[in-house]
């Protein structure tokens, strides 16, 4: 359980990484819950996004708490259910939505004012694609005047931002 800070849970392959979800204060990792309940190894990577403090519960204690405490059970399985729904949403987006639409929405949701302070690699990891594909799409967006790329950040056009980041028809 994260006490303070934030953790990112990702799945990696040889050429790319996809962010599955982040965990903040008071949140537990559903993959860890699944592994503890099924006795399986952890199938992902966890990295601290910022300095983080967390509590690690030994498997025996976890199983005992789930068995004995209705409050603990509700906490764990409530978070498990919410995160599973978010991961299913991610799978649907990967399978059924065009990447340019997903990138456009991502930029809109992650902009602070008109700026997105992320590298192409960080965006690619969040969208489950390669850096090269994100760079190609951002170059297309830049050619259309929707944004300007800078090292480690993107500057979105005011017109594009006020139009809610929708790709013009």
N, CA and C of each residue as an Amber inpcrd file, in Angstrom:
protein
   507
   0.8520000  -1.1770000   0.0000000   0.0000000   0.0000000   0.0000000
   0.8950000   1.2360000   0.0000000   0.5750000   2.1640000  -0.8740000
   1.3240000   3.4110000  -0.9690000   0.8850000   4.3300000   0.1780000
   1.8520000   4.8040000   0.9490000   1.5680000   5.7520000   2.0280000
   1.6760000   7.1890000   1.5350000   2.7360000   7.4590000   0.7700000
   2.8970000   8.7860000   0.1600000   3.7180000   8.6250000  -1.1070000
   3.4710000   9.5140000  -2.0540000   4.1700000   9.4370000  -3.3330000
   3.3090000   8.7730000  -4.3890000   3.9570000   8.1940000  -5.3880000
   3.2310000   7.5450000  -6.4830000   4.1130000   6.4860000  -7.1260000
   3.4910000   5.3730000  -7.4590000   4.1480000   4.2790000  -8.1620000
   3.4960000   4.0910000  -9.5200000   4.2940000   3.7290000 -10.5030000
   3.7810000   3.4160000 -11.8390000   3.9740000   1.9240000 -12.0780000
   2.9210000   1.2410000 -12.5160000   2.9860000  -0.1810000 -12.8360000
   2.9170000  -0.3080000 -14.3500000   3.9290000  -0.9730000 -14.9220000
   4.0470000  -1.0840000 -16.3800000   4.3500000  -2.5140000 -16.7870000
   4.0680000  -2.7950000 -18.0430000   4.4340000  -4.0630000 -18.6700000
   5.3750000  -3.7210000 -19.8090000   6.4780000  -4.4440000 -19.9010000
   7.4880000  -4.1290000 -20.9070000   7.7180000  -5.3130000 -21.8330000
   8.0810000  -4.9810000 -23.0690000   8.5580000  -5.9700000 -24.0280000
   9.9510000  -5.5180000 -24.4440000  10.5250000  -6.1530000 -25.4350000
  11.8720000  -5.7830000 -25.8670000  11.9500000  -4.3490000 -26.3920000
  10.8950000  -3.8950000 -27.0930000  10.9850000  -2.5950000 -27.7530000
  10.0560000  -1.5130000 -27.2200000   9.2120000  -1.8570000 -26.2750000
   8.3410000  -0.8180000 -25.7320000   7.8230000  -1.1970000 -24.3530000
   7.2170000  -0.2110000 -23.7390000   6.6670000  -0.3700000 -22.3980000
   5.3110000   0.3070000 -22.3750000   4.3550000  -0.2760000 -21.6710000
   3.0340000   0.3360000 -21.5440000   2.7160000   0.5290000 -20.0650000
   2.2950000   1.7230000 -19.7550000   1.8760000   2.0380000 -18.3880000
   0.4930000   1.4540000 -18.1820000   0.3660000   0.5680000 -17.1930000
  -0.9350000  -0.0230000 -16.8940000  -1.7550000   0.9030000 -15.9940000
  -1.1190000   1.4120000 -14.9510000  -1.7940000   2.3290000 -14.0340000
  -0.7750000   2.9070000 -13.0610000  -1.1930000   3.9410000 -12.3440000
  -0.3850000   4.5150000 -11.2630000  -1.1090000   4.3050000  -9.9540000
  -0.3470000   4.2690000  -8.8910000  -0.9060000   4.1230000  -7.5480000
  -0.4940000   5.3240000  -6.7150000  -1.4460000   5.8760000  -5.9860000
  -1.1760000   7.0100000  -5.1060000  -1.4110000   6.6330000  -3.6580000
  -1.3210000   7.6120000  -2.7650000  -1.5080000   7.3470000  -1.3340000
  -2.8240000   6.6290000  -1.0400000  -2.7390000   5.5890000  -0.2120000
  -3.9160000   4.8170000   0.1900000  -4.3130000   3.7420000  -0.7990000
  -3.5640000   3.5900000  -1.8940000  -3.9310000   2.6060000  -2.9130000
  -3.0260000   1.3780000  -2.8590000  -3.6260000   0.2540000  -3.2150000
  -2.9290000  -1.0270000  -3.2790000  -2.8770000  -1.4920000  -4.7260000
  -1.9010000  -2.3130000  -5.0380000  -1.7020000  -2.7840000  -6.4030000
  -2.5360000  -4.0400000  -6.6630000  -3.4500000  -3.9940000  -7.6380000
  -4.2760000  -5.1740000  -7.9180000  -3.4680000  -6.3470000  -8.4730000
  -2.3950000  -6.0630000  -9.1920000  -1.5600000  -7.1740000  -9.6660000
  -0.9050000  -7.8840000  -8.4930000  -0.4690000  -7.1180000  -7.4990000
   0.0980000  -7.7300000  -6.2990000  -0.9580000  -8.5690000  -5.5980000
  -2.1720000  -8.0290000  -5.4860000  -3.2670000  -8.7770000  -4.8660000
  -3.4860000 -10.0920000  -5.6000000  -3.5470000 -10.0310000  -6.9100000
  -3.7440000 -11.2240000  -7.7230000  -2.6210000 -12.2400000  -7.5000000
  -1.3880000 -11.7640000  -7.4770000  -0.2340000 -12.6530000  -7.2790000
  -0.2540000 -13.2780000  -5.8850000  -0.5950000 -12.4800000  -4.8730000
  -0.6640000 -13.0060000  -3.5150000  -1.7700000 -14.0550000  -3.3820000
  -2.9110000 -13.8130000  -4.0190000  -4.0210000 -14.7640000  -3.9300000
  -3.7410000 -16.0440000  -4.7250000  -3.0580000 -15.9100000  -5.8670000
  -2.8230000 -17.0700000  -6.7170000  -1.4530000 -17.6950000  -6.5730000
  -0.5740000 -17.0540000  -5.7970000   0.7710000 -17.5880000  -5.6280000
   1.6340000 -17.4830000  -6.8750000   1.3210000 -16.5220000  -7.7430000
   2.0650000 -16.3530000  -8.9860000   3.1250000 -15.2640000  -8.8400000
   4.1650000 -15.2920000  -9.7080000   5.1560000 -14.2080000  -9.6880000
   4.5580000 -12.9200000 -10.2590000   5.1240000 -11.8030000  -9.8640000
   4.6430000 -10.4920000 -10.3120000   5.0230000 -10.2850000 -11.7780000
   4.0310000 -10.0460000 -12.6740000   4.3000000 -10.0060000 -14.1150000
   4.5720000  -8.6210000 -14.7100000   4.9410000  -7.6580000 -13.8840000
   5.0910000  -6.2920000 -14.3870000   6.2770000  -5.6110000 -13.7160000
   6.4490000  -4.3370000 -14.0160000   7.5220000  -3.5190000 -13.4600000
   6.8670000  -2.4140000 -12.6320000   7.4290000  -2.1180000 -11.4710000
   6.9430000  -1.0160000 -10.6400000   8.0880000  -0.0260000 -10.4630000
   7.7830000   1.2500000 -10.7390000   8.7790000   2.3110000 -10.5620000
   8.1470000   3.4630000  -9.7960000   8.9290000   4.0910000  -8.9600000
   8.4540000   5.2750000  -8.2500000   8.4400000   6.4510000  -9.2210000
   7.3090000   7.1700000  -9.2920000   7.2100000   8.3670000 -10.1230000
   7.7920000   9.5710000  -9.3980000   7.6840000   9.5720000  -8.0870000
   8.2330000  10.5960000  -7.1980000   8.7170000   9.8510000  -5.9500000
   9.4700000  10.5050000  -5.0670000   9.8530000   9.8070000  -3.8300000
   8.6090000   9.2260000  -3.1500000   8.6900000   7.9540000  -2.7760000
   7.5040000   7.2150000  -2.3360000   7.8060000   6.3880000  -1.0930000
   6.8200000   6.3110000  -0.2020000   6.8620000   5.3850000   0.9370000
   5.6800000   4.4500000   0.7840000   5.9380000   3.1620000   1.0120000
   4.8840000   2.1540000   0.8790000   5.0600000   1.0940000   1.9550000
   3.9900000   0.3710000   2.2280000   4.0150000  -0.7440000   3.1720000
   3.9420000  -2.0330000   2.3680000   4.8580000  -2.9270000   2.6470000
   4.8500000  -4.2450000   2.0090000   4.3420000  -5.2450000   3.0370000
   3.3160000  -5.9900000   2.6700000   2.7090000  -6.9520000   3.5800000
   3.1450000  -8.3570000   3.1610000   3.7200000  -9.1410000   4.0850000
   4.1150000 -10.5110000   3.7390000   2.8910000 -11.3320000   3.2950000
   3.0810000 -12.2720000   2.3850000   1.9510000 -13.0630000   1.8560000
   1.0980000 -13.7170000   2.9420000   1.7240000 -14.2680000   3.9500000
   0.9590000 -14.9560000   5.0080000   0.0460000 -13.9840000   5.7460000
   0.5590000 -12.7940000   6.0340000  -0.2440000 -11.7820000   6.7310000
  -1.3630000 -11.2880000   5.8210000  -1.0750000 -11.1000000   4.5360000
  -2.0900000 -10.6500000   3.5880000  -3.2660000 -11.6310000   3.5690000
  -2.9730000 -12.9180000   3.4210000  -4.0240000 -13.9390000   3.3690000
  -4.8020000 -13.9610000   4.6850000  -4.1030000 -13.8340000   5.8050000
  -4.7810000 -13.8160000   7.1050000  -5.7010000 -12.6040000   7.2230000
  -5.2370000 -11.4240000   6.7840000  -6.0780000 -10.2210000   6.8500000
  -7.3040000 -10.3390000   5.9550000  -7.1340000 -10.8700000   4.7400000
  -8.2810000 -11.0650000   3.8360000  -9.2840000 -12.0120000   4.4810000
  -8.8070000 -13.0540000   5.1480000  -9.6930000 -14.0500000   5.7790000
 -10.4250000 -13.4910000   6.9830000  -9.7560000 -12.6420000   7.7640000
 -10.2950000 -12.2300000   9.0620000 -10.9350000 -10.8510000   9.1100000
 -10.5990000  -9.9850000   8.1700000 -11.0540000  -8.5970000   8.2810000
 -11.9340000  -8.2010000   7.0920000 -13.2020000  -7.9940000   7.3660000
 -14.1280000  -7.5600000   6.3130000 -13.7270000  -6.1770000   5.7860000
 -13.2380000  -5.3060000   6.6520000 -12.8120000  -3.9630000   6.2360000
 -11.6290000  -4.0510000   5.2760000 -10.6390000  -4.8650000   5.6110000
  -9.4710000  -5.0480000   4.7520000  -9.8930000  -5.6660000   3.4150000
 -10.7520000  -6.6680000   3.4770000 -11.2520000  -7.3400000   2.2630000
 -11.9450000  -6.3450000   1.3410000 -12.8290000  -5.4990000   1.8950000
 -13.5300000  -4.4940000   1.0910000 -12.5520000  -3.5160000   0.4580000
 -11.5480000  -3.0660000   1.2290000 -10.5380000  -2.1420000   0.7180000
  -9.7960000  -2.7760000  -0.4580000  -9.2820000  -3.9520000  -0.2620000
  -8.4620000  -4.6250000  -1.2840000  -9.2810000  -4.9330000  -2.5260000
 -10.4440000  -5.5540000  -2.3640000 -11.2110000  -5.9640000  -3.5330000
 -11.9570000  -4.8100000  -4.1880000 -12.2550000  -3.7540000  -3.4370000
 -12.8280000  -2.5530000  -4.0470000 -11.8190000  -1.9050000  -4.9850000
 -10.5780000  -1.7630000  -4.5170000  -9.5350000  -1.2020000  -5.3700000
  -9.2150000  -2.1390000  -6.5330000  -9.2270000  -3.4310000  -6.2800000
  -8.9750000  -4.4250000  -7.3300000  -9.9990000  -4.2620000  -8.4570000
 -11.2530000  -4.1290000  -8.0950000 -12.3290000  -3.9900000  -9.0850000
 -12.1800000  -2.7060000  -9.8950000 -11.8980000  -1.5810000  -9.2270000
 -11.7210000  -0.3080000  -9.9410000 -10.5430000  -0.3620000 -10.9050000
  -9.4300000  -0.9020000 -10.4640000  -8.2430000  -0.9850000 -11.3270000
  -8.4560000  -1.9460000 -12.4860000  -9.1330000  -3.0510000 -12.2420000
  -9.4160000  -3.9950000 -13.3260000 -10.2610000  -3.3090000 -14.3930000
 -11.2300000  -2.5150000 -13.9960000 -12.0380000  -1.7530000 -14.9500000
 -11.1870000  -0.7840000 -15.7540000 -10.2210000  -0.1340000 -15.1060000
  -9.3310000   0.8070000 -15.8030000  -8.4400000   0.0710000 -16.8000000
  -7.9440000  -1.1040000 -16.4240000  -7.0960000  -1.8820000 -17.3370000
  -7.9220000  -2.3750000 -18.5250000  -9.1640000  -2.7550000 -18.3020000
 -10.0400000  -3.1600000 -19.4170000 -10.2640000  -1.9690000 -20.3460000
 -10.4360000  -0.7790000 -19.7900000 -10.5550000   0.4320000 -20.6130000
  -9.3110000   0.6610000 -21.4480000  -8.1450000   0.4090000 -20.8720000
  -6.8850000   0.5390000 -21.6080000  -6.8280000  -0.4560000 -22.7580000
  -7.2140000  -1.6890000 -22.5060000  -7.2260000  -2.7150000 -23.5560000
  -8.1900000  -2.3120000 -24.6710000  -9.3600000  -1.8190000 -24.3150000
 -10.3210000  -1.3590000 -25.3320000  -9.7390000  -0.2300000 -26.1660000
  -9.0810000   0.7290000 -25.5170000  -8.4790000   1.8460000 -26.2520000
  -7.4040000   1.3430000 -27.2060000  -6.5620000   0.4360000 -26.7370000
  -5.5000000  -0.1110000 -27.5830000  -6.0700000  -0.8800000 -28.7700000
  -7.1470000  -1.5950000 -28.5360000  -7.7000000  -2.4550000 -29.5760000
  -8.6240000  -1.7260000 -30.5460000  -9.3390000  -0.7180000 -30.0700000
 -10.4360000  -0.1840000 -30.8740000 -10.3450000   1.2940000 -31.2340000
  -9.4110000   2.0480000 -30.6520000  -9.3310000   3.4780000 -30.9610000
  -8.0740000   3.7860000 -31.7500000  -8.2120000   4.6750000 -32.7000000
  -7.0570000   5.0970000 -33.4910000  -6.0480000   5.8040000 -32.6030000
  -4.7790000   5.6020000 -32.8790000  -3.7300000   6.1800000 -32.0510000
  -3.7230000   7.7020000 -32.1090000  -4.0150000   8.2990000 -33.2550000
  -4.0300000   9.7650000 -33.3040000  -5.1100000  10.3370000 -32.3910000
  -6.2620000   9.6670000 -32.3020000  -7.3210000  10.1090000 -31.3840000
  -6.8850000   9.9440000 -29.9300000  -6.2450000   8.8200000 -29.6110000
  -5.7860000   8.5740000 -28.2500000  -4.6980000   9.5720000 -27.8530000
  -3.8020000   9.8740000 -28.7920000  -2.7450000  10.8470000 -28.5240000
  -3.3450000  12.2350000 -28.2970000  -4.2910000  12.6200000 -29.1180000
  -4.9490000  13.9130000 -28.9770000  -5.6130000  14.0360000 -27.6050000
  -6.3510000  13.0180000 -27.2200000  -7.0100000  13.0280000 -25.9150000
  -5.9790000  13.0620000 -24.7850000  -4.9150000  12.2790000 -24.9260000
  -3.8660000  12.2390000 -23.9150000  -3.2590000  13.6230000 -23.7110000
  -2.9530000  14.3070000 -24.8080000  -2.3640000  15.6460000 -24.7130000
  -3.3140000  16.6030000 -24.0140000  -4.5860000  16.5350000 -24.3780000
  -5.5820000  17.4080000 -23.7470000  -5.6580000  17.1520000 -22.2410000
  -5.6690000  15.8860000 -21.8460000  -5.8250000  15.5470000 -20.4340000
  -4.5670000  15.8210000 -19.6120000  -3.4050000  15.8580000 -20.2660000
  -2.1540000  16.0300000 -19.5370000  -1.5280000  17.4080000 -19.7000000
  -2.2190000  18.2970000 -20.3950000  -1.7080000  19.6540000 -20.5790000
  -1.9170000  20.4750000 -19.3100000  -0.9010000  21.2410000 -18.9900000
  -1.0230000  22.2530000 -17.9450000  -0.9890000  23.5640000 -18.7070000
  -2.1560000  24.1810000 -18.8170000  -2.2880000  25.3370000 -19.7080000
  -2.1500000  24.8360000 -21.1270000  -1.1200000  25.3080000 -21.8120000
  -0.8900000  24.8460000 -23.1870000   0.3640000  23.9810000 -23.2880000
   0.8700000  23.5010000 -22.1490000   2.1210000  22.7350000 -22.1720000
   1.9520000  21.3220000 -21.6340000   2.5890000  20.3770000 -22.3130000
   2.6950000  19.0050000 -21.8330000   4.1820000  18.7510000 -21.6050000
   4.5630000  18.6060000 -20.3510000   5.9760000  18.4380000 -19.9930000
   6.3190000  16.9510000 -19.9220000   6.4460000  16.3350000 -21.0910000
   6.7920000  14.9130000 -21.1920000   7.6060000  14.6950000 -22.4500000
   8.4320000  13.6630000 -22.4000000   9.1840000  13.2890000 -23.5940000
   8.3090000  12.4130000 -24.4840000   8.7400000  12.2560000 -25.7270000
   8.0210000  11.3640000 -26.6410000   8.0000000   9.9440000 -26.0720000
   9.0900000   9.5290000 -25.4380000   9.1690000   8.1860000 -24.8460000
   8.1560000   8.0230000 -23.7200000   8.0290000   9.0270000 -22.8700000
   7.0680000   8.9520000 -21.7630000   5.6400000   8.8670000 -22.2990000
   5.3350000   9.6410000 -23.3190000   3.9960000   9.5980000 -23.9310000
   3.7540000   8.2300000 -24.5400000   4.7420000   7.7030000 -25.2530000
   4.6100000   6.3810000 -25.8800000   4.3290000   5.3040000 -24.8320000
   5.0360000   5.3490000 -23.7180000   4.8220000   4.3550000 -22.6600000
   3.4090000   4.4420000 -22.1070000   2.9000000   5.6560000 -21.9560000
   1.5480000   5.8300000 -21.4300000   0.4900000   5.3550000 -22.4200000
   0.7960000   5.4410000 -23.7300000  -0.1740000   5.0550000 -24.7590000
   0.0250000   3.6290000 -25.2560000   1.0850000   2.9670000 -24.8210000
   1.3130000   1.5890000 -25.2230000   1.7730000   1.4510000 -26.6630000
   2.6360000   2.3460000 -27.0830000   3.1460000   2.2940000 -28.4450000
   4.6290000   2.6320000 -28.4090000   5.2360000   2.7330000 -29.5570000
   6.6730000   3.0430000 -29.6010000   6.9060000   4.5420000 -29.6930000
   8.1000000   4.9680000 -29.2720000   8.4680000   6.3700000 -29.3370000
   8.4580000   6.8590000 -30.7780000   8.8910000   6.0160000 -31.7040000
   8.9510000   6.4110000 -33.1070000   7.5600000   6.7490000 -33.6540000
   6.5700000   5.9710000 -33.2780000   5.2000000   6.2210000 -33.7540000
   4.6710000   7.5300000 -33.1700000   4.9080000   7.7560000 -31.8780000
   4.4740000   9.0080000 -31.2440000   5.1830000  10.1920000 -31.9000000
   6.4790000  10.0700000 -32.1460000   7.2250000  11.1640000 -32.7750000
   6.6710000  11.4750000 -34.1620000   6.3410000  10.4410000 -34.9190000
   5.7810000  10.6450000 -36.2650000   4.4440000  11.3860000 -36.1830000
   3.5700000  10.9700000 -35.2710000   2.2690000  11.6340000 -35.1330000
   2.4250000  13.0760000 -34.6460000   3.3320000  13.3000000 -33.7010000
   3.5490000  14.6560000 -33.2110000   4.0980000  15.5590000 -34.3160000
   4.9280000  15.0070000 -35.1680000   5.4430000  15.7790000 -36.3110000
   4.2860000  16.1420000 -37.2550000   3.3560000  15.2100000 -37.4610000
   2.1660000  15.5190000 -38.2740000   1.3400000  16.6090000 -37.6080000
   1.1100000  16.4970000 -36.2980000   0.3460000  17.5140000 -35.5660000
   1.0350000  18.8750000 -35.6740000   2.3750000  18.8630000 -35.5620000
   3.1310000  20.1100000 -35.6500000   3.0050000  20.7100000 -37.0430000
   3.0470000  19.8740000 -38.0730000   2.9020000  20.3530000 -39.4500000
   1.5510000  20.9950000 -39.6980000   0.5470000  20.5870000 -38.9490000
  -0.7960000  21.1590000 -39.0880000  -0.9940000  22.3770000 -38.1780000
   0.0520000  22.7380000 -37.4240000  -0.0290000  23.9270000 -36.5700000
  -0.7090000  23.6940000 -35.2380000  -0.9030000  22.4580000 -34.8330000
  -1.6010000  22.1650000 -33.5910000  -0.7010000  22.2500000 -32.3770000
   0.6190000  22.0990000 -32.5820000   1.5470000  22.1360000 -31.4610000
   2.9540000  22.4200000 -31.9680000   3.8340000  22.7160000 -31.0310000
   5.2550000  22.8870000 -31.3220000   5.9990000  21.9610000 -30.3700000
   6.9220000  21.1780000 -30.9160000   7.7010000  20.2780000 -30.0650000
   8.9760000  20.9700000 -29.6070000   9.3100000  20.7330000 -28.3550000
  10.5500000  21.2150000 -27.7420000  11.1700000  20.0140000 -27.0310000
  12.4070000  20.1150000 -26.6560000  13.0540000  19.0210000 -25.9360000
  12.3640000  18.8010000 -24.5840000  11.7460000  17.6430000 -24.4180000
  11.1140000  17.2960000 -23.1450000   9.7600000  17.9180000 -22.8860000
   9.2230000  18.6150000 -23.8740000   7.8970000  19.2160000 -23.6690000
   7.2540000  19.5480000 -25.0090000   5.9520000  19.7260000 -24.9600000
   5.1740000  20.1190000 -26.1310000   4.4020000  21.3800000 -25.7880000
   4.3070000  22.2770000 -26.7380000   3.5290000  23.5010000 -26.5690000
   2.3320000  23.4070000 -27.5150000   1.1480000  23.2820000 -26.9490000
  -0.0690000  23.1360000 -27.7390000  -0.5590000  24.5030000 -28.1840000
  -1.1110000  24.5710000 -29.3920000  -1.6350000  25.8580000 -29.8610000
  -2.8680000  26.2180000 -29.0440000  -3.0230000  27.4990000 -28.7770000
  -4.1640000  27.9700000 -27.9880000  -5.4700000  27.5810000 -28.6650000
  -5.5310000  27.6790000 -29.9800000  -6.7460000  27.3200000 -30.7150000
  -7.0810000  25.8480000 -30.5050000  -6.0830000  25.0100000 -30.5930000
  -6.2960000  23.5730000 -30.4260000  -6.7730000  23.2530000 -29.0200000
  -6.1580000  23.8920000 -28.0140000  -6.5310000  23.6560000 -26.6210000
  -7.9580000  24.1240000 -26.3650000  -8.3340000  25.3160000 -26.8830000
  -9.6880000  25.8270000 -26.6370000 -10.7330000  24.9970000 -27.3540000
 -10.3320000  24.2470000 -28.3770000 -11.2580000  23.3550000 -29.0830000
 -11.2530000  21.9730000 -28.4060000 -10.8020000  21.9140000 -27.1400000
 -10.7720000  20.6940000 -26.3480000  -9.8520000  19.6290000 -26.9260000
  -8.8810000  19.9980000 -27.7120000  -7.9050000  19.0330000 -28.1920000
  -8.4460000  18.0530000 -29.2070000  -9.5960000  18.3680000 -29.7840000
 -10.1220000  17.4520000 -30.8040000  -9.3700000  17.6760000 -32.1110000
  -9.1130000  16.5880000 -32.7810000  -8.4760000  16.7280000 -34.0870000
  -9.4490000  17.3640000 -35.0450000  -9.0490000  18.4450000 -35.7090000
  -9.9490000  19.0380000 -36.6910000 -10.2970000  18.0190000 -37.7830000
 -11.5330000  18.0830000 -38.2480000 -12.0450000  17.1430000 -39.2490000
 -11.2760000  17.1830000 -40.4990000
